[in-house]
Amino acid sequence: MKNDKYLKVVLTVIATSLVILVLQNFDFITKAQADVNSQQHYVQLPVNSDGTINVNVKSINEIMDVNISEVGGNYIKKALPIKP
């Protein structure tokens, strides 16, 4: 009797796994895609030999926080300092 119960559990796990594998190939929900018509502009900046970038800020009357903790949505606090 115990062998029969064990066999049913194992076969159920296998069948469930197979169903999940098959359903992964179907697109039930439309995947999000980036706007292909958006224009992105990139600029190359001169980097100093020590990895810093010279910045000249004009016309600002308040203190600006320049502590970088996130780049592109990824938290980088533990990855600093960044070495070239």
C-alpha positions in Angstrom: 0.0 0.0 0.0 2.8 2.4 0.8 4.5 1.6 -2.5 1.4 2.5 -4.4 1.1 5.9 -2.6 4.8 6.6 -3.2 4.4 5.8 -6.9 1.3 8.1 -7.2 3.2 11.0 -5.6 6.2 10.5 -7.9 4.1 10.3 -11.0 2.1 13.3 -10.0 5.3 15.4 -9.5 6.6 14.2 -12.9 3.3 15.0 -14.6 3.1 18.4 -13.0 6.6 19.2 -14.1 5.9 18.2 -17.6 2.8 20.4 -17.7 4.8 23.4 -16.5 7.5 22.8 -19.1 4.9 22.7 -21.9 3.0 25.8 -20.6 6.2 27.8 -20.6 6.3 27.9 -24.4 2.9 29.6 -24.7 2.5 33.4 -24.5 -0.6 33.9 -22.4 0.4 37.4 -21.5 1.9 39.7 -24.1 5.5 40.5 -23.3 6.5 44.1 -22.8 8.8 45.6 -25.4 10.7 48.8 -25.6 9.6 51.5 -28.0 11.6 51.0 -31.1 10.9 54.5 -32.3 12.5 56.2 -29.3 15.7 58.1 -30.1 18.5 57.6 -27.7 21.6 59.7 -27.8 24.9 58.7 -26.3 27.9 60.9 -25.6 31.5 59.9 -25.0 33.2 61.7 -22.1 36.9 62.2 -21.6 38.0 60.2 -18.5 41.0 61.2 -16.5 43.8 58.7 -15.9 42.5 58.1 -12.4 39.0 57.3 -13.6 37.4 60.7 -12.7 35.5 63.0 -15.0 35.8 66.8 -15.0 32.4 68.4 -14.4 31.5 72.1 -14.8 28.1 73.0 -13.3 26.8 76.5 -14.3 23.8 78.4 -12.8 22.9 76.5 -9.8 22.0 78.1 -6.4 21.7 75.1 -4.2 23.8 72.2 -3.0 23.7 69.2 -5.3 24.0 65.6 -4.0 26.3 63.7 -6.2 26.6 60.5 -4.1 26.0 57.6 -6.6 24.3 54.6 -5.1 22.3 53.3 -8.1 23.2 53.1 -11.8 20.6 51.9 -14.3 18.4 50.6 -11.5 21.1 48.4 -10.0 22.3 49.2 -6.5 26.1 49.6 -6.6 27.0 50.6 -3.0 28.9 47.4 -2.3 30.6 47.4 -5.7 32.5 50.7 -5.1 35.1 51.7 -5.8 34.8 51.0 -9.4 38.2 50.2 -11.0 38.8 50.6 -14.7 
